[in-house]
């Protein structure tokens, strides 16, 4: 990150009333959770019977073969189980303490933003440790999956339990989607797109909207994405180092300990 871009971001943060972070799997990579599309990610694997991940982790596959889908859900949870928030998560949470208004919109289901202390949080794709019965709708939160059967069945009605996450082929939860739309309508002075490929329209369109309304748009991603050519500032770095650099400079400028 060059000095000009760093200075522009820090200045914008100091003047901002409303700041938006849109985060993806790249934010959690430093915590040991591989990105779906990065090296070693699940997108690079050939799954059961040669199925693609979008097919296997779809709602139709869950409805027809929940045991198979749960096998891969368990694998995903196992990667999350001992993961701790990293400096990127903590810095975003710290900004919420010092800045007037910070909203975090994440596609991650690992819960690391909440563990780091982010309070104003929209988990668009859900939280893997929230479980819900497909029969009676009973909901519960667990600490991990180490003691549950695969697939788990509801003790109340015998229905199959699922994680309260968005499978491929499902729409976003209505309340979360409309809250996001409402927040975008209220406007943001700066938006950070961090560690996401931005392939879903509901995470890319807010960046376009904020740019069109005069807000500063910043992308933090070592790879190039569909947003890289339209953002005001492109930071070709991993999330943790980039956010650390921004926050350290912000603290130095305003003498925050």
Secondary structure by P-SEA (a helix, b strand, c coil): ccaaaaaaaaaaaaaccbbbbbbcccccccccccccccccccccccccccccccccccaaaaaccaaaaaaaaaaaaaaaccccccaaaaaaaaaaacccbbbbbbcccccccccccccccccccccccccccccccccccccccccccccbbbcccccccccccccccccccaaaaaaaaaaaaacccbbbbcccccccaaaaaaaaaaaaabbbbbbbccccccccccccccccccaaaaaaaaaaaaaaaaccc
